[in-house]
């Protein structure tokens, strides 16, 4: 098989796969430009791609009729035109489960950083102007005993909520389905999105990006939140109207935000970059050595299963 891999990946999974297939890798440490992708995918049977790669109709056209499987190195797959893949009978797989805890951990890191003004305090200290202890210096938000709202109670949302037990937090969640794990283990209560926004001190988003979740949080929703609320997003950037969020933070409509994903990444709203009450990370939720290597293992395992005629372990379509 001829396989295109759109980025060098951690671990040794690709090296092992190269013993069984002809592999071409985009070797630069940046997203593969569209013109390079269109050229390199020509004649390939398989594709291992990243969430930064937009796999659209023209990409599939450029591949030709031989393309049979797309293994996405991510949980979400909104970067792939699923309907086009389905029409062409191209299998699509993802890498679920393995990054659950790593992503939930980063959501907590963002929550603590935004609540206790960690980044702001670090920058202040490094300027060398700290005169000493001050009872009014860098006052933040209490975490223990507060209310945590989870939007999207899937794997990652559930892990995020379960990690709240050490902080004696009240947990509410919004989801299409009831979550027995959260309700039985930590007494979480299922609410409508509007009610969750009204009562939560901290709100953490864990939904996939779909037509119904795009700009799920916009001006209306931000204005419903507690003025002391802190909004965390580790899902997909376009779930939040970024311009509306920047304005809400600037005007004090909500207290702070912690973001790992952005609506138009790698571009970020210029207002967000200037705000002290916005903690910003460069999409690193799954960035641990073990997690990123395991993601490569899973992507390769799906390719190997296809090559050997076995059921695909993580088939999306």
C-alpha positions in Angstrom: 0.0 0.0 0.0 1.0 3.6 -0.6 0.4 5.8 2.4 0.7 9.5 3.0 1.4 10.8 6.5 1.0 14.6 6.8 3.4 15.1 9.7 6.2 13.4 11.6 4.5 11.6 14.6 5.9 10.7 18.1 6.8 7.2 18.9 7.8 4.4 16.5 4.5 3.4 15.0 5.2 4.9 11.6 8.6 3.3 11.5 7.0 -0.1 12.1 4.3 0.6 9.4 7.1 1.5 6.9 8.2 -2.2 7.0 4.8 -3.2 5.5 4.0 -0.3 3.3 5.4 2.5 1.1 5.2 5.6 3.2 5.6 9.3 2.2 5.8 11.8 5.0 5.5 15.6 5.0 8.7 16.3 6.9 8.3 19.9 8.0 7.1 21.0 11.4 4.1 23.0 10.1 0.8 22.0 8.5 1.2 20.7 5.0 0.2 23.4 2.5 -2.8 22.6 0.4 -0.8 22.5 -2.9 1.7 20.0 -1.4 -1.2 17.9 0.0 -2.9 17.8 -3.4 0.4 16.7 -5.1 1.5 14.2 -2.5 -1.8 12.4 -2.1 -2.0 11.5 -5.7 -2.0 7.7 -6.2 -2.1 7.0 -2.4 -4.2 4.1 -1.0 -4.2 5.5 2.6 -3.9 8.8 4.5 -2.9 9.5 8.0 -3.8 13.1 8.6 -4.0 15.7 11.4 -6.9 17.9 12.6 -5.0 20.8 11.0 -5.5 19.1 7.5 -8.7 19.9 5.7 -9.6 16.8 3.8 -12.1 18.1 1.3 -13.6 16.9 -2.0 -10.7 18.3 -4.0 -8.2 16.4 -1.8 -10.1 13.2 -2.4 -10.3 14.0 -6.1 -6.5 14.5 -6.2 -6.0 11.1 -4.5 -7.9 9.3 -7.2 -10.0 6.2 -6.9 -7.4 4.3 -5.0 -7.9 6.1 -1.6 -9.7 3.7 0.7 -8.9 4.8 4.3 -8.3 8.1 6.1 -6.9 7.6 9.6 -7.3 10.9 11.5 -4.8 11.6 14.2 -7.4 13.1 16.5 -10.7 12.3 18.2 -12.7 14.9 16.4 -13.0 14.6 12.6 -14.6 17.8 11.6 -11.6 18.5 9.4 -12.8 15.7 7.0 -15.7 15.9 4.6 -17.5 12.9 5.9 -20.2 12.9 3.3 -17.7 12.9 0.5 -15.8 10.0 2.1 -19.1 8.1 2.5 -20.0 8.7 -1.1 -16.7 7.3 -2.2 -16.7 4.4 0.2 -13.6 5.7 2.0 -13.3 4.5 5.6 -12.5 7.1 8.2 -11.1 6.3 11.6 -10.1 8.4 14.7 -8.2 8.0 18.0 -10.7 8.1 20.8 -10.2 7.3 24.5 -6.4 7.6 24.7 -6.4 11.4 25.2 -9.3 11.6 27.6 -7.3 12.2 30.8 -4.7 14.3 29.2 -7.3 16.7 27.8 -9.3 16.7 31.1 -6.0 17.5 32.9 -5.3 20.5 30.6 -8.9 21.7 31.2 -8.1 21.7 34.9 -4.8 23.4 34.4 -6.6 26.2 32.5 -9.3 26.4 35.2 -6.7 26.8 38.0 -4.6 29.3 35.9 -7.6 31.5 35.1 -9.1 31.3 38.6 -5.9 32.1 40.5 -4.4 34.3 37.8 -1.3 32.2 37.6 0.0 33.4 34.2 -0.7 37.0 35.1 1.1 36.7 38.4 4.1 34.9 36.9 4.5 37.7 34.3 4.1 40.4 37.0 6.8 38.7 39.2 9.3 38.4 36.3 9.1 42.2 35.7 11.1 42.7 38.9 8.7 45.3 40.4 7.1 43.1 43.1 7.4 45.2 46.4 6.4 42.3 48.7 3.3 40.6 50.1 0.1 42.6 49.7 -3.3 41.5 51.0 -5.0 42.8 47.8 -2.5 41.5 45.3 -3.8 39.2 42.5 -7.1 38.3 44.2 -8.6 35.4 42.3 -11.6 33.0 42.5 -12.2 30.2 45.0 -12.4 26.7 43.4 -13.2 24.4 46.3 -16.9 24.3 47.0 -17.8 26.1 43.7 -20.2 25.0 41.0 -18.7 23.3 37.9 -20.7 23.2 34.7 -19.9 20.6 32.1 -21.1 21.2 28.6 -20.9 17.8 26.9 -20.7 14.8 29.2 -18.9 12.4 27.0 -15.6 10.7 27.8 -13.6 13.9 28.4 -16.4 15.8 30.0 -17.0 12.9 32.4 -13.3 12.7 33.2 -13.2 16.5 33.9 -16.2 16.3 36.2 -14.9 13.2 38.1 -11.6 15.0 38.8 -13.6 17.6 40.7 -14.2 15.3 43.7 -11.1 16.5 45.5 -12.4 20.0 45.5 -15.9 19.3 46.8 -17.5 21.0 43.9 -21.1 20.8 42.9 -21.4 19.5 39.4 -24.1 20.2 36.8 -24.0 19.1 33.2 -25.7 19.7 29.9 -25.9 16.9 27.4 -28.4 15.2 25.1 -28.3 12.1 27.3 -28.3 11.5 31.0 -24.9 10.5 32.5 -25.4 7.8 35.1 -21.7 7.7 36.0 -21.8 11.4 37.1 -25.2 11.3 38.7 -24.4 8.1 40.8 -20.8 8.9 41.7 -20.8 12.6 42.4 -24.4 13.6 42.5 -24.2 15.6 39.3 -27.4 17.2 38.0 -28.5 17.4 34.4 -29.6 20.9 33.4 -30.6 22.7 30.2 -27.7 24.7 28.7 -29.3 28.0 29.7 -29.8 26.9 33.3 -26.2 25.6 33.5 -24.9 28.9 32.3 -26.8 30.8 35.0 -25.7 28.7 38.0 -22.1 27.7 37.2 -19.0 29.4 38.6 -16.8 27.5 36.1 -17.9 26.2 32.7 -15.9 23.7 30.8 -16.8 22.8 27.2 -16.4 19.2 25.8 -18.6 18.9 22.7 -17.6 18.0 19.2 -17.8 20.7 16.5 -21.0 20.1 14.4 -23.4 22.4 12.7 -25.5 22.5 15.9 -22.6 23.3 18.2 -20.9 26.0 16.1 -21.1 29.2 18.1 -22.9 27.3 20.8 -21.5 30.0 23.1 -22.1 33.5 21.8 -23.1 36.9 23.0 -26.5 35.7 24.3 -25.0 32.8 26.3 -22.1 34.9 27.7 -24.6 37.5 29.0 -26.5 34.7 30.8 -23.4 33.8 32.8 -22.5 34.8 36.3 -20.2 37.9 36.1 -17.6 36.0 38.1 -17.9 32.9 35.8 -14.8 31.5 34.2 -15.1 29.7 30.8 -12.8 26.9 29.7 -12.6 25.4 26.2 -10.6 22.4 25.2 -13.0 21.0 22.5 -13.0 23.0 19.2 -12.5 26.7 18.9 -15.5 27.4 16.7 -17.9 26.2 19.5 -17.3 29.7 20.9 -17.9 33.0 19.0 -14.4 34.2 19.7 -15.1 37.9 19.0 -18.1 37.8 21.4 -15.9 36.2 24.1 -13.1 38.8 23.7 -15.7 41.6 24.1 -17.2 39.9 27.1 -13.8 39.5 28.8 -12.9 43.1 27.9 -16.1 44.5 29.4 -16.2 42.2 32.5 -19.3 40.4 31.5 -17.5 37.3 32.7 -14.4 37.2 34.8 -11.9 35.1 32.8 -11.4 32.4 30.3 -8.9 29.6 29.6 -8.6 28.4 26.0 -6.6 25.7 24.2 -8.5 25.9 20.9 -9.5 28.8 18.6 -12.1 29.6 16.0 -9.6 30.3 13.2 -6.4 28.7 14.5 -3.6 29.2 14.3 -4.9 32.7 14.1 -6.2 34.1 17.3 -8.4 37.1 17.9 -6.1 40.1 18.5 -8.2 41.3 21.4 -7.8 38.0 23.2 -4.0 38.2 23.0 -4.0 41.6 24.8 -6.3 40.5 27.7 -4.8 39.6 31.1 -8.0 37.6 32.0 -7.6 35.2 29.0 -5.2 32.2 29.6 -4.2 31.0 26.1 -2.5 27.7 25.2 -1.4 26.5 21.7 -3.7 23.5 21.3 -1.7 21.2 23.6 -4.4 19.3 25.4 -3.2 15.9 24.3 0.5 16.9 24.3 2.0 14.3 26.6 4.7 11.9 25.3 2.6 8.8 26.1 -0.7 10.2 24.7 0.7 11.5 21.4 2.6 8.3 20.9 -0.4 6.2 21.6 -2.5 8.3 19.2 0.0 7.3 16.5 -0.2 3.7 17.5 -4.0 3.8 17.1 -3.9 5.5 13.7 -1.4 2.9 12.5 -3.4 0.0 13.9 -6.4 1.1 11.9 -4.3 1.2 8.8 -2.9 -2.3 9.5 -6.4 -3.6 10.2 -7.5 -2.4 6.8 -4.4 -3.9 5.1 -5.1 -7.2 6.7 -8.8 -7.3 6.1 -9.7 -7.0 9.8 -12.5 -4.8 11.3 -11.3 -1.3 11.9 -11.0 -0.7 15.6 -12.0 3.0 15.5 -14.1 3.3 12.5 -16.2 6.5 12.2 -17.7 5.6 8.8 
